Amino acid sequence: MSADREVPLYVDLDGSVLRGDTLWESFASALRRHPLRTVAALAALVWGRAALKRRLAELGTPDLDTLPLHEGFVAWLREQRGAGRRIVLATAADRALAEAVAARVGVFDHVLASDGHHNLKGRHKLAAIREDARGAAFDYCGNGPEDVAIFAAARRAIVVGASPRVVRAARRRADVAAVLEPRPARPQRMQGWVGALRPHQWLKNLLVLVPVLTSFRIEEPMLERDAFLAFVSFSLAASSGYLLNDLLDLAADRRHPRKRERAFAAGRLSVRSGFVGSAALLLASLAIAWVVGERFVVTVLLYLAMTASYSAFVKRVALLDVAMLAGLYTVRVFAGGAATGIPVSVWLLAFSVFLFFSLALLKRCGELVAQRERDEETGKGRGYGVGDLPVLQSLGIATSCAALVVLALYVQDPDVARRYASPQVLWLMLFGLLVWLGRLWLDTARGRMHDDPLVYTLRDPGSRWTVGVLLVLFGVAAGLDLPG
């Protein structure tokens, strides 16, 4: 499309130049930095949406240098600018953010934006554009349903990053010169949601079944039902937490070599839809938990509080973050006991704490090894540096050994001999667990560990076989009376 140098071009920001929305980006950033003040800031809506945008921008200016752009559209704008065309950024975003993004893109002659008192959206934006253009013809680039009236008033419309519904409405009412950066198709968005919800992580929630399995009451129908509902409730709660964590971690993820491809960080899913999805999953989880029972509801609420505190600030505090991760695993075991009414033994509690503390340290060590390979001294948003690696490795291996010692003492307990058909097989489990944990730490030191040890275990054939053998050995110890 040839540029018309005589006709000014007015360009929307949110969803057009940017893949995201500065209001929701600011909300996510502010919520991470100042959770309580951000919630209180919502009261600014009393004075209007523009006041809320200004308040959130003050509390949590997002990392503007990493906000994902519609790169193809920005390249087209640069062509228009090179041809001598006047280009104006016309947006409902707060002026401070709009001017900062305009400086980053470097193609705009002027900025029209919300000022804390007036929200430059819809008819207000159209009035501002007409005043700036002094009644002359103009072209407009936008993406939302509120932009359709501006498309109709423009000489030509350039629809950017819009849904098919908006494209159809624009074609009915305006002269659409081009449709750029079409919104991803539904299968692509669904793929993004699957990645964001992390269904493979639901395997961790099988820990709620541990109390039933170790008590050998798996065949009782009501316990089976409650354990299954507990698994579903925790899975929904976990996915709600994953969404929230991704939203609060946007700035760090966008600077990470792999995590920047996550759906929210890359702009394939909107921040707004992430908050809505997280809230919907939370409500569904609590509804199912209520069916299981009040004690189980308490454990789910405890898990959610721990997840929220971890996402908000604990993840940046050295060792406290590891303790919290271990606690998030262990609370699943407690939840299984609360759902089924089966007490969690001291042996199981001690084993869980040491094992999961070790796996949490394994995760941090894997991240530090990757940082060392990239010649980075510290990780953005974390409380560790590469120099901490030897200490964390020593502590992690020590806690792995502590978990094995607890298991050895458990095998020696007289009650075990009475409860298991072949308790001597548990010694083979201990040996297998020793080999598996040693393998995890060895591959971590070699830089082969994934960001998540669970993903590593699922992908690594040796780990899959080892875990499978451990489960078979437990079944044999529990139900098969071997000569001994």
Secondary structure, 3 states (H helix, E strand, C coil): CCCCCCCCEEECHHHHHECCCHHHHHHHHHHHHCHHHHHHHHHHHHHCHHHHHHHHHHHCCCCHHHCCECHHHHHHHHHHHHCCCCEEEEEEEEHHHHHHHHHHHCCCCEEEEECCCCCCCCHHHHHHHHHHHCCCCCEEEECCHHHHHHHHHCCEEEEECCCHHHHHHHHHHCCEEEEECCCCCHHHHHHHHHHHHCHHHHHHHHHHHHHHHHCCCCCCHHHHHHHHHHHHHHHHHHHHHHHHHHHHCHHHHHCCCCHHHCHHHHCCCCHHHHHHHHHHHHHHHHHHHHHHCHHHHHHHHHHHHHHHHHHHCHHHCCCHHHHHHHHHHHHHHHHHHHHHCCCCCHHHHHHHHHHHHHHHHHHHHHHHHHHHHCCCCECCCCCCEHHHHHHHHHHHHHHHHHHHHHHHHHHHCHHHHHHCCCHHHHHHHHHHHHHHHHHHHHHHHCCCCCCCHHHHHHHCHHHHHHHHHHHHHHHHHHHCCCCC
